[in-house]
Amino acid sequence: MTDQFPQGSNNPHGAQAPKPSVERLQLIADFANDWEFWLGPDGSLLYNSPSCERVTGRPAQAFFADPELLAKIVVPEDHFVFEHHLTEKLNSLETCSISFRILMPNGERRWIGQISQPVIDHDGQQIGRRASNRDITAARQAEQNLRYQAVLFNNLIDAVIASDKNFCITAWNAAAEAMYGWKAEEVLGCNGLEIMQTVFPEVDKARMLETITKNGSYRGEATQVRKDGQRIQVEVASIAMYDFSGKVSGYLSVNRDISQRKRSEETLAIQAAILENLQDAVIGLDAQLMVNYWNRSAEKLYKWSKAEAQGKPVLQLTGAEAEKQGRHELLQQLQQTGEYTGIAVHHTRDAKHLKVEMHVKAVRDQNGQVLCYILTVREVSQRQAPVSF
């Protein structure tokens, strides 16, 4: 045990304290899990515990051999804080704490949590400072992970809501505040289903609870009420959380406001219904003139079903493949103006000739490249000599 003191010293402070007292002190310190050291009033190292090697990767005696080693192993970024603390608190009567990083011999960095306090002799005189040092790397990493997760939690674009098994809200992120209008402090502890007046159009509440309890998760759509009374449409993805006994302890939901998407879907559905019920044949074409949309009137006019027309060349379906001259004029005008209107002769599936009035419009991207064409066709009586397409 004596090799933990500087060589030539019988006890930490040089005074002739009773030997059993010194031995008891060293015995306790030698077998402490934390790295213990004792500095004299002048800052010199008086004692260094064996745990030093486990914590720092260096034997205790190395710090006596090199009095500067204690400062040397502190990472450069923390050196000022460490030295300032050491200087300011060396002869202080306060119990102090500090965290700093050290470099291991292999280059690894470790976080050290230090608590230091004055050492007072029987006469009430301060004879140094004792420091207890603990490797807190794992705790700091866990703390950093928690902070990182907290940043993620509050920066997700979706509302994240946690609740206990009775649906009382326990967590409410920034996206939930923006989506529903309530601040976290307004809803924590409240029943989430009640405050948001959740309605599941596809299933009733009892069936939803049965599903999430049985399967551990539920995904579906619901409507919920914001603080301002507006009812919004929400996509809900919920999971059950379990305790150590396997019983449901709470729920975690990730909710997304799909009101705008639903409105867009409704608008598209209306537009699709209009296109399907127009009297004119409406045909959508890609940049290579392949059919990607074919409405009911096109089916009726040309006798090709939607499924049969999909992906086929429009010239083949309209029977105009042989009319190269008229097609060249049409494509040339489309290239120049982006639109063409004219009279043409088309053929139906059963070889019937049709005189039609057609309008073609090119749809371009922001760079001017053709994305698709929209072809509108109406059967007409004879007006003028046709230009075939």
SVG drawing of the C-alpha trace seen along z (x, -y; Angstrom):
<svg xmlns="http://www.w3.org/2000/svg" viewBox="-72 -31 85 41">
<polyline fill="none" stroke="black" stroke-width="0.4" points="0.0,0.0 2.9,-2.4 3.8,-2.8 0.7,-5.0 2.4,-7.7 5.4,-9.6 8.6,-7.8 10.2,-8.9 6.8,-10.0 5.2,-8.1 1.8,-9.8 -0.1,-12.3 0.7,-15.5 4.1,-14.9 3.0,-15.3 3.4,-12.5 -0.2,-11.5 -1.0,-8.2 0.1,-5.3 -3.1,-3.3 -5.1,-6.4 -2.9,-6.8 -3.1,-3.0 -6.9,-3.0 -7.2,-6.0 -5.0,-4.4 -6.7,-1.0 -10.0,-2.6 -8.7,-4.7 -6.7,-1.8 -9.8,0.3 -12.2,-2.4 -13.7,-1.9 -13.2,-5.5 -9.8,-7.0 -8.8,-8.9 -6.0,-11.4 -4.8,-13.9 -3.2,-17.2 -1.2,-19.2 -1.7,-22.9 0.9,-23.7 -0.8,-21.5 1.7,-18.6 0.4,-15.1 0.4,-13.4 -1.6,-10.2 -2.9,-8.4 -5.1,-5.4 -4.6,-2.1 -7.9,-2.7 -6.0,-5.4 -4.7,-2.8 -8.2,-1.5 -9.6,-4.9 -6.6,-6.6 -4.7,-3.7 -1.6,-4.8 -0.2,-3.4 -0.4,-5.5 3.3,-5.9 3.6,-7.5 1.9,-10.6 4.6,-10.9 7.3,-10.4 5.9,-13.2 4.2,-15.9 2.8,-17.4 1.1,-14.2 -2.2,-15.0 -2.5,-18.2 -1.0,-16.5 -3.7,-13.9 -6.6,-16.4 -7.7,-17.1 -6.6,-20.5 -10.2,-21.7 -10.8,-21.2 -7.3,-22.2 -8.2,-25.8 -11.3,-24.8 -9.4,-22.0 -6.5,-24.3 -8.7,-27.1 -10.8,-24.9 -7.6,-23.4 -6.1,-26.8 -9.3,-28.4 -10.5,-25.5 -7.2,-24.0 -7.4,-25.8 -11.2,-26.3 -13.3,-25.0 -16.1,-24.2 -17.0,-20.8 -16.9,-21.2 -17.6,-19.2 -16.3,-19.4 -16.4,-17.3 -13.6,-17.0 -12.1,-14.7 -8.8,-12.8 -6.8,-11.1 -6.1,-7.4 -2.7,-6.0 -4.5,-4.5 -5.9,-8.0 -9.4,-7.2 -11.2,-10.0 -12.9,-9.5 -15.2,-11.7 -14.2,-12.1 -16.6,-13.4 -14.7,-14.8 -15.9,-15.7 -13.3,-17.3 -13.4,-18.5 -10.9,-20.0 -8.9,-17.7 -8.9,-19.1 -6.6,-17.8 -7.5,-17.4 -6.5,-21.0 -9.0,-22.3 -6.2,-23.2 -6.7,-22.5 -3.9,-20.2 -4.8,-19.6 -7.6,-18.6 -9.0,-15.1 -10.6,-14.4 -12.7,-11.4 -12.8,-10.8 -15.2,-8.5 -15.4,-7.4 -18.7,-8.9 -18.2,-8.3 -21.1,-6.0 -23.4,-8.4 -22.3,-11.3 -22.9,-9.4 -26.3,-8.3 -27.0,-12.0 -25.9,-13.1 -28.1,-10.4 -31.1,-11.7 -30.4,-15.3 -30.1,-14.1 -33.4,-12.2 -35.0,-15.3 -33.8,-17.4 -35.2,-14.8 -38.5,-14.6 -39.0,-18.3 -38.0,-18.6 -40.0,-15.9 -42.5,-17.2 -45.1,-14.7 -47.0,-15.2 -45.6,-12.7 -47.9,-12.0 -47.2,-9.6 -49.9,-8.6 -50.3,-6.3 -52.6,-3.2 -55.6,-5.5 -54.7,-7.8 -53.6,-10.6 -51.0,-12.5 -47.4,-12.3 -45.4,-13.8 -46.4,-16.3 -43.8,-17.5 -43.4,-20.9 -45.0,-19.5 -48.1,-18.5 -48.3,-22.0 -48.2,-23.4 -50.7,-20.9 -53.3,-21.1 -52.7,-24.5 -52.3,-23.5 -49.0,-24.0 -47.6,-20.9 -48.3,-22.4 -52.0,-22.7 -52.5,-19.1 -50.1,-17.1 -52.1,-14.9 -55.3,-15.3 -57.1,-12.4 -55.9,-12.7 -58.9,-11.0 -61.2,-13.4 -59.3,-16.7 -58.9,-16.0 -62.3,-14.4 -60.9,-11.6 -63.3,-9.9 -62.2,-6.8 -64.4,-6.7 -63.3,-3.2 -63.7,-1.6 -65.3,-2.5 -63.2,-3.3 -63.7,0.1 -62.5,1.9 -59.5,-0.4 -58.5,0.4 -59.0,4.1 -56.8,4.0 -53.9,2.1 -54.1,4.3 -54.1,7.5 -51.6,6.6 -49.5,4.0 -50.1,1.4 -52.8,-0.4 -52.6,-2.4 -55.5,-4.2 -57.3,-7.5 -59.2,-9.6 -60.6,-13.1 -59.5,-15.2 -60.3,-18.7 -57.8,-21.5 -57.8,-24.0 -59.6,-26.5 -62.4,-24.0 -61.5,-23.1 -61.8,-19.3 -58.8,-18.0 -58.2,-14.7 -55.3,-12.8 -53.3,-9.7 -52.6,-7.8 -49.8,-5.3 -49.9,-4.1 -48.1,-1.4 -48.6,0.0 -45.8,-0.2 -45.4,2.6 -44.0,2.8 -41.7,5.5 -44.7,7.8 -45.9,7.6 -48.9,5.4 -49.8,2.3 -48.3,-0.7 -49.0,-3.3 -49.3,-4.3 -47.1,-6.2 -48.8,-7.8 -47.2,-9.6 -49.9,-11.7 -49.9,-13.5 -52.3,-16.1 -53.6,-14.9 -56.4,-17.4 -54.6,-19.1 -53.9,-15.7 -57.5,-14.7 -58.7,-17.9 -56.3,-17.4 -57.6,-13.8 -61.1,-15.0 -60.3,-17.7 -58.5,-15.1 -61.5,-12.7 -63.8,-15.4 -61.6,-16.3 -61.3,-12.6 -65.1,-12.3 -65.5,-15.3 -63.0,-14.0 -64.6,-10.5 -68.0,-12.0 -67.1,-14.6 -68.8,-14.1 -65.5,-14.6 -62.9,-11.9 -60.0,-12.9 -56.7,-11.1 -53.5,-11.6 -50.2,-10.9 -46.6,-10.7 -43.8,-12.4 -43.6,-9.4 -47.3,-9.6 -48.1,-6.5 -51.6,-6.5 -51.6,-6.9 -55.2,-8.2 -58.3,-7.1 -61.7,-8.3 -65.1,-6.7 -65.9,-8.8 -62.7,-7.6 -63.7,-4.0 -67.1,-4.7 -65.7,-6.5 -62.8,-4.2 -64.2,-0.9 -61.0,-0.2 -61.3,0.3 -59.3,-1.7 -57.2,1.4 -56.6,2.1 -55.5,-1.4 -53.2,-1.9 -49.5,-2.1 -50.4,-1.7 -49.3,-4.2 -52.2,-6.6 -51.6,-6.5 -52.3,-2.8 -55.5,-3.1 -56.8,-6.0 -55.9,-4.3 -53.8,-7.3 -50.4,-5.6 -50.3,-5.7 -51.0,-9.5 -47.3,-10.6 -47.7,-14.0 -50.5,-15.2 -48.8,-13.9 -45.6,-15.8 -47.5,-19.1 -49.2,-18.5 -46.0,-17.7 -44.2,-20.7 -46.9,-23.0 -46.8,-21.5 -43.1,-22.1 -43.5,-25.7 -46.6,-26.7 -47.3,-23.9 -50.9,-23.5 -52.7,-22.2 -56.4,-22.3 -57.7,-20.8 -59.9,-18.3 -58.7,-14.8 -59.9,-11.3 -59.6,-8.6 -60.5,-4.9 -62.2,-2.9 -61.3,0.5 -63.9,2.0 -62.4,0.0 -65.1,-2.7 -63.9,-6.1 -64.5,-9.0 -64.2,-12.7 -63.1,-14.4 -62.1,-17.8 -59.2,-17.5 -57.1,-19.7 -53.6,-18.8 -51.7,-20.6 -48.2,-20.0 -47.5,-20.2 -43.9,-21.2 -41.7,-21.3 -39.9,-24.4 -37.0,-23.7 -39.3,-23.6 -39.1,-19.8 -42.4,-18.1 -43.8,-16.1 -47.0,-14.9 -49.7,-15.8 -53.5,-16.2 -55.6,-15.2 -59.3,-16.1 -61.3,-14.6 -64.9,-15.3 -66.7,-13.6 -68.0,-16.2 -69.9,-16.5 -68.0,-17.4 -66.6,-20.9 -63.4,-20.9 -60.8,-18.6 -59.3,-16.7 -55.8,-16.6 -55.1,-13.1 -53.4,-12.4"/>
</svg>
